[in-house]
Amino acid sequence: MSVTTQWIEIDSAEGKFGAYLAIPHTGKGPGIVLIQEIFGVNEHIRSVAEQYAADGYLVIAPDLFWRSGQ
């Protein structure tokens, strides 16, 4: 089944940061917060998010190390 994916911005008290969002074909479902590896929200983490979304979950993978780039 197809999933919809997109990068979104999340506002925080310390600034904005990105997160990868994978949405199942139904547009809704139980939610999962997918924690990244040390390498960031890379191709592997995105593919894991997409697989969970294909199984019916709404998945968000926030860029937890966004402050390191500043």
All heavy atoms as TSV, in Angstrom:
chain	resi	resn	atom	element	x	y	z
A	1	MET	N	N	0.837	-1.175	0.000
A	1	MET	CA	C	0.000	0.000	0.000
A	1	MET	C	C	0.887	1.244	0.000
A	1	MET	O	O	1.962	1.245	0.579
A	1	MET	CB	C	-0.906	0.004	1.213
A	1	MET	CG	C	-1.891	-1.101	1.236
A	1	MET	SD	S	-3.175	-0.750	2.411
A	1	MET	CE	C	-4.126	-2.208	2.156
A	2	SER	N	N	0.384	2.270	-0.611
A	2	SER	CA	C	1.184	3.493	-0.694
A	2	SER	C	C	1.056	4.315	0.583
A	2	SER	O	O	0.053	4.253	1.283
A	2	SER	CB	C	0.747	4.317	-1.895
A	2	SER	OG	O	-0.559	4.805	-1.691
A	3	VAL	N	N	2.091	5.048	0.852
A	3	VAL	CA	C	2.108	5.955	1.999
A	3	VAL	C	C	2.478	7.344	1.496
A	3	VAL	O	O	3.072	7.495	0.433
A	3	VAL	CB	C	3.108	5.500	3.089
A	3	VAL	CG1	C	2.754	4.115	3.596
A	3	VAL	CG2	C	4.533	5.522	2.594
A	4	THR	N	N	2.113	8.338	2.270
A	4	THR	CA	C	2.490	9.715	1.969
A	4	THR	C	C	3.598	10.112	2.927
A	4	THR	O	O	3.499	9.829	4.126
A	4	THR	CB	C	1.282	10.656	2.160
A	4	THR	OG1	O	0.226	10.219	1.307
A	4	THR	CG2	C	1.653	12.087	1.852
A	5	THR	N	N	4.639	10.730	2.412
A	5	THR	CA	C	5.738	11.169	3.265
A	5	THR	C	C	6.021	12.639	3.030
A	5	THR	O	O	5.774	13.163	1.937
A	5	THR	CB	C	7.024	10.360	3.001
A	5	THR	OG1	O	7.433	10.562	1.648
A	5	THR	CG2	C	6.814	8.881	3.260
A	6	GLN	N	N	6.519	13.287	4.066
A	6	GLN	CA	C	6.904	14.686	3.934
A	6	GLN	C	C	7.788	15.092	5.098
A	6	GLN	O	O	7.728	14.486	6.165
A	6	GLN	CB	C	5.671	15.586	3.873
A	6	GLN	CG	C	4.799	15.530	5.108
A	6	GLN	CD	C	3.563	16.392	4.979
A	6	GLN	OE1	O	3.671	17.581	4.691
A	6	GLN	NE2	N	2.393	15.807	5.173
A	7	TRP	N	N	8.607	16.100	4.853
A	7	TRP	CA	C	9.366	16.734	5.919
A	7	TRP	C	C	8.506	17.856	6.469
A	7	TRP	O	O	7.909	18.609	5.699
A	7	TRP	CB	C	10.676	17.304	5.391
A	7	TRP	CG	C	11.730	16.252	5.245
A	7	TRP	CD1	C	12.037	15.574	4.103
A	7	TRP	CD2	C	12.592	15.761	6.258
A	7	TRP	NE1	N	13.048	14.679	4.348
A	7	TRP	CE2	C	13.410	14.779	5.673
A	7	TRP	CE3	C	12.751	16.045	7.599
A	7	TRP	CZ2	C	14.371	14.091	6.389
A	7	TRP	CZ3	C	13.712	15.357	8.308
A	7	TRP	CH2	C	14.515	14.391	7.702
A	8	ILE	N	N	8.415	17.955	7.773
A	8	ILE	CA	C	7.666	19.037	8.404
A	8	ILE	C	C	8.590	19.777	9.352
A	8	ILE	O	O	9.659	19.281	9.710
A	8	ILE	CB	C	6.428	18.510	9.162
A	8	ILE	CG1	C	6.836	17.580	10.308
A	8	ILE	CG2	C	5.462	17.814	8.211
A	8	ILE	CD1	C	5.703	17.229	11.249
A	9	GLU	N	N	8.176	20.977	9.747
A	9	GLU	CA	C	8.911	21.751	10.751
A	9	GLU	C	C	8.112	21.775	12.037
A	9	GLU	O	O	6.886	21.940	12.011
A	9	GLU	CB	C	9.137	23.185	10.277
A	9	GLU	CG	C	10.309	23.350	9.371
A	9	GLU	CD	C	10.716	24.806	9.215
A	9	GLU	OE1	O	9.926	25.710	9.550
A	9	GLU	OE2	O	11.839	25.023	8.752
A	10	ILE	N	N	8.808	21.605	13.143
A	10	ILE	CA	C	8.192	21.639	14.458
A	10	ILE	C	C	8.759	22.840	15.203
A	10	ILE	O	O	9.974	23.037	15.248
A	10	ILE	CB	C	8.477	20.336	15.230
A	10	ILE	CG1	C	7.872	19.152	14.479
A	10	ILE	CG2	C	7.946	20.430	16.658
A	10	ILE	CD1	C	8.203	17.806	15.065
A	11	ASP	N	N	7.864	23.642	15.758
A	11	ASP	CA	C	8.286	24.794	16.567
A	11	ASP	C	C	8.575	24.334	17.986
A	11	ASP	O	O	7.818	23.544	18.556
A	11	ASP	CB	C	7.181	25.851	16.624
A	11	ASP	CG	C	6.986	26.565	15.298
A	11	ASP	OD1	O	7.999	26.818	14.623
A	11	ASP	OD2	O	5.839	26.856	14.957
A	12	SER	N	N	9.671	24.815	18.536
A	12	SER	CA	C	9.988	24.551	19.935
A	12	SER	C	C	10.434	25.861	20.578
A	12	SER	O	O	10.655	26.855	19.887
A	12	SER	CB	C	11.088	23.493	20.063
A	12	SER	OG	O	12.353	24.042	19.783
A	13	ALA	N	N	10.596	25.846	21.867
A	13	ALA	CA	C	11.049	27.041	22.578
A	13	ALA	C	C	12.448	27.460	22.141
A	13	ALA	O	O	12.823	28.624	22.266
A	13	ALA	CB	C	11.014	26.797	24.084
A	14	GLU	N	N	13.221	26.511	21.604
A	14	GLU	CA	C	14.602	26.793	21.204
A	14	GLU	C	C	14.766	26.979	19.701
A	14	GLU	O	O	15.889	27.112	19.220
A	14	GLU	CB	C	15.499	25.662	21.695
A	14	GLU	CG	C	15.500	25.541	23.210
A	14	GLU	CD	C	16.314	24.355	23.694
A	14	GLU	OE1	O	17.046	23.754	22.899
A	14	GLU	OE2	O	16.195	24.047	24.876
A	15	GLY	N	N	13.688	26.963	18.968
A	15	GLY	CA	C	13.760	27.126	17.523
A	15	GLY	C	C	12.983	26.046	16.799
A	15	GLY	O	O	12.323	25.215	17.399
A	16	LYS	N	N	13.086	26.075	15.486
A	16	LYS	CA	C	12.384	25.096	14.654
A	16	LYS	C	C	13.325	23.950	14.305
A	16	LYS	O	O	14.519	24.155	14.126
A	16	LYS	CB	C	11.891	25.752	13.372
A	16	LYS	CG	C	10.851	26.798	13.606
A	16	LYS	CD	C	10.361	27.367	12.290
A	16	LYS	CE	C	9.349	28.455	12.590
A	16	LYS	NZ	N	8.403	28.648	11.526
A	17	PHE	N	N	12.746	22.751	14.190
A	17	PHE	CA	C	13.535	21.606	13.738
A	17	PHE	C	C	12.670	20.730	12.850
A	17	PHE	O	O	11.443	20.794	12.871
A	17	PHE	CB	C	14.134	20.826	14.912
A	17	PHE	CG	C	13.120	20.187	15.824
A	17	PHE	CD1	C	12.769	18.859	15.669
A	17	PHE	CD2	C	12.552	20.907	16.855
A	17	PHE	CE1	C	11.851	18.276	16.513
A	17	PHE	CE2	C	11.637	20.333	17.718
A	17	PHE	CZ	C	11.279	19.014	17.542
A	18	GLY	N	N	13.319	19.924	12.052
A	18	GLY	CA	C	12.621	19.087	11.086
A	18	GLY	C	C	12.244	17.730	11.641
A	18	GLY	O	O	12.821	17.238	12.612
A	19	ALA	N	N	11.263	17.136	10.988
A	19	ALA	CA	C	10.846	15.778	11.315
A	19	ALA	C	C	10.300	15.140	10.039
A	19	ALA	O	O	9.684	15.816	9.212
A	19	ALA	CB	C	9.789	15.771	12.404
A	20	TYR	N	N	10.545	13.861	9.894
A	20	TYR	CA	C	10.044	13.105	8.744
A	20	TYR	C	C	8.725	12.481	9.155
A	20	TYR	O	O	8.635	11.807	10.183
A	20	TYR	CB	C	11.059	12.029	8.357
A	20	TYR	CG	C	10.751	11.329	7.071
A	20	TYR	CD1	C	10.890	11.980	5.851
A	20	TYR	CD2	C	10.350	10.003	7.053
A	20	TYR	CE1	C	10.632	11.333	4.656
A	20	TYR	CE2	C	10.085	9.339	5.865
A	20	TYR	CZ	C	10.229	10.011	4.670
A	20	TYR	OH	O	9.971	9.365	3.490
A	21	LEU	N	N	7.692	12.708	8.370
A	21	LEU	CA	C	6.354	12.214	8.665
A	21	LEU	C	C	5.939	11.215	7.596
A	21	LEU	O	O	6.039	11.512	6.399
A	21	LEU	CB	C	5.373	13.395	8.689
A	21	LEU	CG	C	3.922	13.112	9.028
A	21	LEU	CD1	C	3.791	12.576	10.453
A	21	LEU	CD2	C	3.091	14.373	8.862
A	22	ALA	N	N	5.503	10.048	8.024
A	22	ALA	CA	C	5.003	9.022	7.109
A	22	ALA	C	C	3.556	8.705	7.500
A	22	ALA	O	O	3.280	8.358	8.652
A	22	ALA	CB	C	5.864	7.764	7.174
A	23	ILE	N	N	2.664	8.871	6.547
A	23	ILE	CA	C	1.232	8.752	6.789
A	23	ILE	C	C	0.691	7.545	6.026
A	23	ILE	O	O	0.941	7.405	4.820
A	23	ILE	CB	C	0.502	10.027	6.322
A	23	ILE	CG1	C	1.112	11.260	7.005
A	23	ILE	CG2	C	-0.994	9.935	6.587
A	23	ILE	CD1	C	0.677	12.573	6.407
A	24	PRO	N	N	-0.066	6.666	6.703
A	24	PRO	CA	C	-0.622	5.508	5.997
A	24	PRO	C	C	-1.677	5.920	4.973
A	24	PRO	O	O	-2.183	7.043	4.996
A	24	PRO	CB	C	-1.243	4.677	7.122
A	24	PRO	CG	C	-1.514	5.633	8.219
A	24	PRO	CD	C	-0.475	6.712	8.103
A	25	HIS	N	N	-2.011	5.017	4.086
A	25	HIS	CA	C	-2.968	5.330	3.017
A	25	HIS	C	C	-4.338	5.740	3.554
A	25	HIS	O	O	-5.074	6.448	2.888
A	25	HIS	CB	C	-3.088	4.166	2.061
A	25	HIS	CG	C	-3.907	3.010	2.572
A	25	HIS	ND1	N	-3.980	2.652	3.890
A	25	HIS	CD2	C	-4.699	2.142	1.920
A	25	HIS	CE1	C	-4.786	1.616	4.034
A	25	HIS	NE2	N	-5.230	1.278	2.855
A	26	THR	N	N	-4.672	5.353	4.788
A	26	THR	CA	C	-5.950	5.730	5.386
A	26	THR	C	C	-5.945	7.166	5.886
A	26	THR	O	O	-6.992	7.723	6.195
A	26	THR	CB	C	-6.290	4.814	6.570
A	26	THR	OG1	O	-5.252	4.915	7.544
A	26	THR	CG2	C	-6.455	3.369	6.134
A	27	GLY	N	N	-4.764	7.764	6.013
A	27	GLY	CA	C	-4.643	9.127	6.505
A	27	GLY	C	C	-4.623	9.241	8.012
A	27	GLY	O	O	-4.468	10.324	8.560
A	28	LYS	N	N	-4.774	8.125	8.690
A	28	LYS	CA	C	-4.747	8.123	10.152
A	28	LYS	C	C	-4.373	6.731	10.637
A	28	LYS	O	O	-4.325	5.776	9.864
A	28	LYS	CB	C	-6.102	8.527	10.721
A	28	LYS	CG	C	-7.228	7.601	10.332
A	28	LYS	CD	C	-8.533	8.069	10.904
A	28	LYS	CE	C	-9.646	7.103	10.487
A	28	LYS	NZ	N	-10.922	7.470	11.070
A	29	GLY	N	N	-4.110	6.642	11.918
A	29	GLY	CA	C	-3.758	5.362	12.525
A	29	GLY	C	C	-3.093	5.600	13.853
A	29	GLY	O	O	-2.856	6.743	14.256
A	30	PRO	N	N	-2.767	4.522	14.571
A	30	PRO	CA	C	-2.024	4.679	15.824
A	30	PRO	C	C	-0.674	5.323	15.522
A	30	PRO	O	O	-0.127	5.153	14.438
A	30	PRO	CB	C	-1.840	3.251	16.340
A	30	PRO	CG	C	-2.548	2.351	15.402
A	30	PRO	CD	C	-3.012	3.142	14.233
A	31	GLY	N	N	-0.147	6.080	16.477
A	31	GLY	CA	C	1.073	6.823	16.234
A	31	GLY	C	C	2.328	6.178	16.792
A	31	GLY	O	O	2.284	5.507	17.819
A	32	ILE	N	N	3.421	6.382	16.089
A	32	ILE	CA	C	4.749	5.934	16.522
A	32	ILE	C	C	5.705	7.115	16.407
A	32	ILE	O	O	5.721	7.806	15.388
A	32	ILE	CB	C	5.278	4.790	15.638
A	32	ILE	CG1	C	4.423	3.535	15.797
A	32	ILE	CG2	C	6.744	4.481	15.959
A	32	ILE	CD1	C	4.839	2.397	14.871
A	33	VAL	N	N	6.486	7.344	17.451
A	33	VAL	CA	C	7.605	8.284	17.372
A	33	VAL	C	C	8.842	7.422	17.166
A	33	VAL	O	O	9.218	6.638	18.039
A	33	VAL	CB	C	7.741	9.143	18.644
A	33	VAL	CG1	C	8.965	10.044	18.546
A	33	VAL	CG2	C	6.482	9.965	18.871
A	34	LEU	N	N	9.458	7.538	16.017
A	34	LEU	CA	C	10.615	6.729	15.645
A	34	LEU	C	C	11.881	7.503	15.981
A	34	LEU	O	O	12.099	8.602	15.459
A	34	LEU	CB	C	10.554	6.407	14.151
A	34	LEU	CG	C	11.631	5.510	13.594
A	34	LEU	CD1	C	11.602	4.131	14.259
A	34	LEU	CD2	C	11.440	5.365	12.091
A	35	ILE	N	N	12.682	6.959	16.859
A	35	ILE	CA	C	13.918	7.630	17.293
A	35	ILE	C	C	15.046	7.272	16.334
A	35	ILE	O	O	15.285	6.111	16.031
A	35	ILE	CB	C	14.275	7.226	18.740
A	35	ILE	CG1	C	13.108	7.526	19.695
A	35	ILE	CG2	C	15.551	7.912	19.186
A	35	ILE	CD1	C	12.692	8.973	19.736
A	36	GLN	N	N	15.740	8.294	15.898
A	36	GLN	CA	C	16.809	8.138	14.915
A	36	GLN	C	C	18.063	7.486	15.494
A	36	GLN	O	O	18.253	7.433	16.697
A	36	GLN	CB	C	17.183	9.504	14.360
A	36	GLN	CG	C	17.875	10.368	15.408
A	36	GLN	CD	C	18.134	11.766	14.941
A	36	GLN	OE1	O	17.284	12.397	14.361
A	36	GLN	NE2	N	19.329	12.259	15.200
A	37	GLU	N	N	18.911	7.066	14.584
A	37	GLU	CA	C	20.246	6.596	14.937
A	37	GLU	C	C	21.152	7.814	15.103
A	37	GLU	O	O	20.744	8.943	14.847
A	37	GLU	CB	C	20.818	5.741	13.808
A	37	GLU	CG	C	19.929	4.619	13.380
A	37	GLU	CD	C	20.400	3.989	12.087
A	37	GLU	OE1	O	20.671	4.717	11.117
A	37	GLU	OE2	O	20.499	2.770	12.076
A	38	ILE	N	N	22.384	7.587	15.444
A	38	ILE	CA	C	23.365	8.662	15.571
A	38	ILE	C	C	23.559	9.400	14.239
A	38	ILE	O	O	23.929	10.557	14.214
A	38	ILE	CB	C	24.713	8.123	16.110
A	38	ILE	CG1	C	25.661	9.267	16.461
A	38	ILE	CG2	C	25.354	7.193	15.097
A	38	ILE	CD1	C	25.274	10.049	17.662
A	39	PHE	N	N	23.259	8.730	13.131
A	39	PHE	CA	C	23.478	9.306	11.802
A	39	PHE	C	C	22.336	10.200	11.342
A	39	PHE	O	O	22.346	10.681	10.230
A	39	PHE	CB	C	23.725	8.194	10.790
A	39	PHE	CG	C	24.854	7.291	11.176
A	39	PHE	CD1	C	24.613	5.986	11.552
A	39	PHE	CD2	C	26.160	7.758	11.212
A	39	PHE	CE1	C	25.649	5.154	11.934
A	39	PHE	CE2	C	27.204	6.940	11.591
A	39	PHE	CZ	C	26.947	5.628	11.957
A	40	GLY	N	N	21.354	10.417	12.185
A	40	GLY	CA	C	20.253	11.313	11.845
A	40	GLY	C	C	19.094	10.592	11.184
A	40	GLY	O	O	19.015	9.366	11.164
A	41	VAL	N	N	18.190	11.386	10.649
A	41	VAL	CA	C	17.024	10.834	9.956
A	41	VAL	C	C	17.475	10.534	8.527
A	41	VAL	O	O	17.192	11.266	7.586
A	41	VAL	CB	C	15.824	11.814	10.013
A	41	VAL	CG1	C	14.601	11.177	9.375
A	41	VAL	CG2	C	15.515	12.203	11.456
A	42	ASN	N	N	18.200	9.453	8.404
A	42	ASN	CA	C	18.802	9.074	7.131
A	42	ASN	C	C	17.862	8.167	6.329
A	42	ASN	O	O	16.717	7.936	6.708
A	42	ASN	CB	C	20.161	8.417	7.364
A	42	ASN	CG	C	20.065	7.173	8.234
A	42	ASN	OD1	O	18.995	6.614	8.440
A	42	ASN	ND2	N	21.191	6.731	8.764
A	43	GLU	N	N	18.355	7.653	5.224
A	43	GLU	CA	C	17.549	6.810	4.345
A	43	GLU	C	C	17.003	5.590	5.086
A	43	GLU	O	O	15.848	5.198	4.881
A	43	GLU	CB	C	18.379	6.375	3.137
A	43	GLU	CG	C	17.595	5.570	2.134
A	43	GLU	CD	C	18.416	5.186	0.918
A	43	GLU	OE1	O	19.463	5.804	0.668
A	43	GLU	OE2	O	17.987	4.247	0.223
A	44	HIS	N	N	17.808	4.995	5.950
A	44	HIS	CA	C	17.355	3.812	6.693
A	44	HIS	C	C	16.182	4.154	7.613
A	44	HIS	O	O	15.169	3.450	7.618
A	44	HIS	CB	C	18.505	3.221	7.510
A	44	HIS	CG	C	18.049	2.150	8.454
A	44	HIS	ND1	N	17.637	0.914	8.027
A	44	HIS	CD2	C	17.913	2.157	9.796
A	44	HIS	CE1	C	17.261	0.197	9.065
A	44	HIS	NE2	N	17.426	0.927	10.160
A	45	ILE	N	N	16.299	5.220	8.381
A	45	ILE	CA	C	15.221	5.617	9.300
A	45	ILE	C	C	13.965	5.971	8.511
A	45	ILE	O	O	12.844	5.616	8.900
A	45	ILE	CB	C	15.670	6.786	10.201
A	45	ILE	CG1	C	16.788	6.332	11.145
A	45	ILE	CG2	C	14.502	7.358	10.988
A	45	ILE	CD1	C	16.407	5.205	12.096
A	46	ARG	N	N	14.125	6.658	7.393
A	46	ARG	CA	C	12.969	6.998	6.562
A	46	ARG	C	C	12.291	5.749	6.023
A	46	ARG	O	O	11.063	5.655	6.002
A	46	ARG	CB	C	13.375	7.945	5.433
A	46	ARG	CG	C	13.807	9.318	5.951
A	46	ARG	CD	C	13.989	10.338	4.837
A	46	ARG	NE	N	14.888	9.919	3.775
A	46	ARG	CZ	C	16.200	10.139	3.759
A	46	ARG	NH1	N	16.790	10.784	4.759
A	46	ARG	NH2	N	16.934	9.731	2.743
A	47	SER	N	N	13.072	4.753	5.622
A	47	SER	CA	C	12.469	3.515	5.100
A	47	SER	C	C	11.759	2.730	6.208
A	47	SER	O	O	10.717	2.118	5.963
A	47	SER	CB	C	13.508	2.649	4.388
A	47	SER	OG	O	14.439	2.106	5.299
A	48	VAL	N	N	12.296	2.760	7.431
A	48	VAL	CA	C	11.610	2.121	8.563
A	48	VAL	C	C	10.280	2.834	8.823
A	48	VAL	O	O	9.241	2.180	9.022
A	48	VAL	CB	C	12.500	2.124	9.827
A	48	VAL	CG1	C	11.719	1.662	11.051
A	48	VAL	CG2	C	13.722	1.238	9.617
A	49	ALA	N	N	10.287	4.153	8.801
A	49	ALA	CA	C	9.049	4.923	8.994
A	49	ALA	C	C	8.029	4.570	7.914
A	49	ALA	O	O	6.841	4.370	8.210
A	49	ALA	CB	C	9.359	6.417	8.975
A	50	GLU	N	N	8.482	4.467	6.688
A	50	GLU	CA	C	7.581	4.143	5.580
A	50	GLU	C	C	7.010	2.738	5.721
A	50	GLU	O	O	5.839	2.499	5.398
A	50	GLU	CB	C	8.312	4.311	4.254
A	50	GLU	CG	C	8.626	5.771	3.964
A	50	GLU	CD	C	9.655	5.978	2.864
A	50	GLU	OE1	O	9.952	5.022	2.102
A	50	GLU	OE2	O	10.177	7.108	2.761
A	51	GLN	N	N	7.807	1.803	6.214
A	51	GLN	CA	C	7.308	0.442	6.394
A	51	GLN	C	C	6.225	0.393	7.471
A	51	GLN	O	O	5.193	-0.248	7.293
A	51	GLN	CB	C	8.449	-0.519	6.760
A	51	GLN	CG	C	7.992	-1.957	6.915
A	51	GLN	CD	C	7.334	-2.499	5.658
A	51	GLN	OE1	O	7.919	-2.455	4.573
A	51	GLN	NE2	N	6.111	-3.001	5.767
A	52	TYR	N	N	6.450	1.086	8.582
A	52	TYR	CA	C	5.419	1.142	9.620
A	52	TYR	C	C	4.149	1.811	9.081
A	52	TYR	O	O	3.036	1.378	9.381
A	52	TYR	CB	C	5.912	1.877	10.861
A	52	TYR	CG	C	6.728	1.029	11.794
A	52	TYR	CD1	C	8.047	1.361	12.081
A	52	TYR	CD2	C	6.194	-0.088	12.416
A	52	TYR	CE1	C	8.807	0.592	12.949
A	52	TYR	CE2	C	6.941	-0.863	13.283
A	52	TYR	CZ	C	8.248	-0.519	13.550
A	52	TYR	OH	O	8.997	-1.281	14.403
A	53	ALA	N	N	4.319	2.865	8.290
A	53	ALA	CA	C	3.154	3.535	7.703
A	53	ALA	C	C	2.407	2.592	6.764
A	53	ALA	O	O	1.175	2.584	6.737
A	53	ALA	CB	C	3.582	4.805	6.975
A	54	ALA	N	N	3.134	1.788	6.014
A	54	ALA	CA	C	2.501	0.803	5.141
A	54	ALA	C	C	1.691	-0.211	5.950
A	54	ALA	O	O	0.710	-0.773	5.455
A	54	ALA	CB	C	3.553	0.089	4.285
A	55	ASP	N	N	2.094	-0.417	7.202
A	55	ASP	CA	C	1.372	-1.334	8.094
A	55	ASP	C	C	0.233	-0.633	8.837
A	55	ASP	O	O	-0.403	-1.237	9.695
A	55	ASP	CB	C	2.339	-1.959	9.106
A	55	ASP	CG	C	3.312	-2.928	8.465
A	55	ASP	OD1	O	3.022	-3.443	7.370
A	55	ASP	OD2	O	4.384	-3.164	9.066
A	56	GLY	N	N	-0.002	0.659	8.554
A	56	GLY	CA	C	-1.144	1.362	9.114
A	56	GLY	C	C	-0.853	2.338	10.232
A	56	GLY	O	O	-1.775	2.896	10.826
A	57	TYR	N	N	0.415	2.581	10.527
A	57	TYR	CA	C	0.780	3.503	11.601
A	57	TYR	C	C	1.112	4.883	11.042
A	57	TYR	O	O	1.652	5.004	9.941
A	57	TYR	CB	C	1.995	2.987	12.372
A	57	TYR	CG	C	1.723	1.728	13.135
A	57	TYR	CD1	C	1.945	0.487	12.564
A	57	TYR	CD2	C	1.239	1.771	14.437
A	57	TYR	CE1	C	1.689	-0.684	13.260
A	57	TYR	CE2	C	0.983	0.611	15.146
A	57	TYR	CZ	C	1.207	-0.613	14.547
A	57	TYR	OH	O	0.943	-1.757	15.241
A	58	LEU	N	N	0.824	5.913	11.814
A	58	LEU	CA	C	1.259	7.276	11.519
A	58	LEU	C	C	2.598	7.441	12.230
A	58	LEU	O	O	2.683	7.243	13.441
A	58	LEU	CB	C	0.243	8.280	12.051
A	58	LEU	CG	C	0.535	9.738	11.816
A	58	LEU	CD1	C	0.409	10.055	10.330
A	58	LEU	CD2	C	-0.435	10.595	12.609
A	59	VAL	N	N	3.648	7.760	11.490
A	59	VAL	CA	C	5.000	7.746	12.051
A	59	VAL	C	C	5.662	9.107	11.898
A	59	VAL	O	O	5.618	9.709	10.823
A	59	VAL	CB	C	5.885	6.687	11.349
A	59	VAL	CG1	C	7.242	6.575	12.029
A	59	VAL	CG2	C	5.195	5.333	11.313
A	60	ILE	N	N	6.286	9.565	12.974
A	60	ILE	CA	C	7.087	10.781	12.921
A	60	ILE	C	C	8.485	10.448	13.435
A	60	ILE	O	O	8.637	9.758	14.447
A	60	ILE	CB	C	6.449	11.941	13.704
A	60	ILE	CG1	C	7.182	13.253	13.402
A	60	ILE	CG2	C	6.393	11.651	15.195
A	60	ILE	CD1	C	6.431	14.482	13.823
A	61	ALA	N	N	9.485	10.892	12.690
A	61	ALA	CA	C	10.886	10.689	13.070
A	61	ALA	C	C	11.534	12.067	13.202
A	61	ALA	O	O	11.974	12.651	12.207
A	61	ALA	CB	C	11.617	9.841	12.034
A	62	PRO	N	N	11.558	12.632	14.413
A	62	PRO	CA	C	12.122	13.973	14.587
A	62	PRO	C	C	13.647	13.962	14.508
A	62	PRO	O	O	14.301	12.988	14.890
A	62	PRO	CB	C	11.655	14.372	15.989
A	62	PRO	CG	C	11.421	13.087	16.703
A	62	PRO	CD	C	11.019	12.087	15.660
A	63	ASP	N	N	14.197	15.051	14.001
A	63	ASP	CA	C	15.650	15.236	13.945
A	63	ASP	C	C	16.110	15.665	15.341
A	63	ASP	O	O	16.101	16.848	15.675
A	63	ASP	CB	C	16.003	16.280	12.902
A	63	ASP	CG	C	17.487	16.548	12.816
A	63	ASP	OD1	O	18.280	15.826	13.468
A	63	ASP	OD2	O	17.873	17.494	12.103
A	64	LEU	N	N	16.500	14.715	16.155
A	64	LEU	CA	C	16.828	14.983	17.548
A	64	LEU	C	C	18.138	15.741	17.740
A	64	LEU	O	O	18.348	16.371	18.764
A	64	LEU	CB	C	16.885	13.685	18.339
A	64	LEU	CG	C	15.580	12.900	18.400
A	64	LEU	CD1	C	15.773	11.595	19.148
A	64	LEU	CD2	C	14.477	13.718	19.031
A	65	PHE	N	N	19.015	15.692	16.761
A	65	PHE	CA	C	20.314	16.343	16.893
A	65	PHE	C	C	20.371	17.653	16.122
A	65	PHE	O	O	21.438	18.118	15.718
A	65	PHE	CB	C	21.423	15.410	16.416
A	65	PHE	CG	C	21.504	14.125	17.212
A	65	PHE	CD1	C	21.521	12.901	16.575
A	65	PHE	CD2	C	21.551	14.149	18.599
A	65	PHE	CE1	C	21.592	11.721	17.308
A	65	PHE	CE2	C	21.615	12.979	19.337
A	65	PHE	CZ	C	21.643	11.759	18.686
A	66	TRP	N	N	19.236	18.287	15.893
A	66	TRP	CA	C	19.189	19.500	15.087
A	66	TRP	C	C	20.038	20.616	15.664
A	66	TRP	O	O	20.579	21.430	14.931
A	66	TRP	CB	C	17.744	19.969	14.910
A	66	TRP	CG	C	17.073	20.445	16.165
A	66	TRP	CD1	C	16.487	19.652	17.109
A	66	TRP	CD2	C	16.945	21.781	16.612
A	66	TRP	NE1	N	15.973	20.430	18.111
A	66	TRP	CE2	C	16.245	21.752	17.849
A	66	TRP	CE3	C	17.329	23.001	16.112
A	66	TRP	CZ2	C	15.939	22.884	18.564
A	66	TRP	CZ3	C	17.015	24.153	16.831
A	66	TRP	CH2	C	16.325	24.079	18.042
A	67	ARG	N	N	20.198	20.651	16.980
A	67	ARG	CA	C	21.007	21.709	17.594
A	67	ARG	C	C	22.487	21.573	17.255
A	67	ARG	O	O	23.221	22.534	17.296
A	67	ARG	CB	C	20.831	21.691	19.124
A	67	ARG	CG	C	19.486	22.166	19.563
A	67	ARG	CD	C	19.397	22.083	21.086
A	67	ARG	NE	N	18.038	21.961	21.533
A	67	ARG	CZ	C	17.371	20.832	21.670
A	67	ARG	NH1	N	17.932	19.688	21.381
A	67	ARG	NH2	N	16.134	20.825	22.093
A	68	SER	N	N	22.930	20.368	16.917
A	68	SER	CA	C	24.345	20.130	16.598
A	68	SER	C	C	24.781	20.879	15.342
A	68	SER	O	O	25.951	21.182	15.189
A	68	SER	CB	C	24.593	18.630	16.388
A	68	SER	OG	O	24.311	17.930	17.590
A	69	GLY	N	N	23.848	21.164	14.455
A	69	GLY	CA	C	24.174	21.853	13.211
A	69	GLY	C	C	24.290	23.353	13.360
A	69	GLY	O	O	24.655	24.055	12.437
A	70	GLN	N	N	24.003	23.881	14.542
A	70	GLN	CA	C	24.039	25.336	14.738
A	70	GLN	C	C	25.401	25.810	15.145
A	70	GLN	O	O	26.172	25.206	15.729
A	70	GLN	CB	C	23.017	25.751	15.776
A	70	GLN	CG	C	21.614	25.477	15.322
A	70	GLN	CD	C	20.597	25.949	16.364
A	70	GLN	OE1	O	20.939	26.477	17.397
A	70	GLN	NE2	N	19.346	25.744	16.055
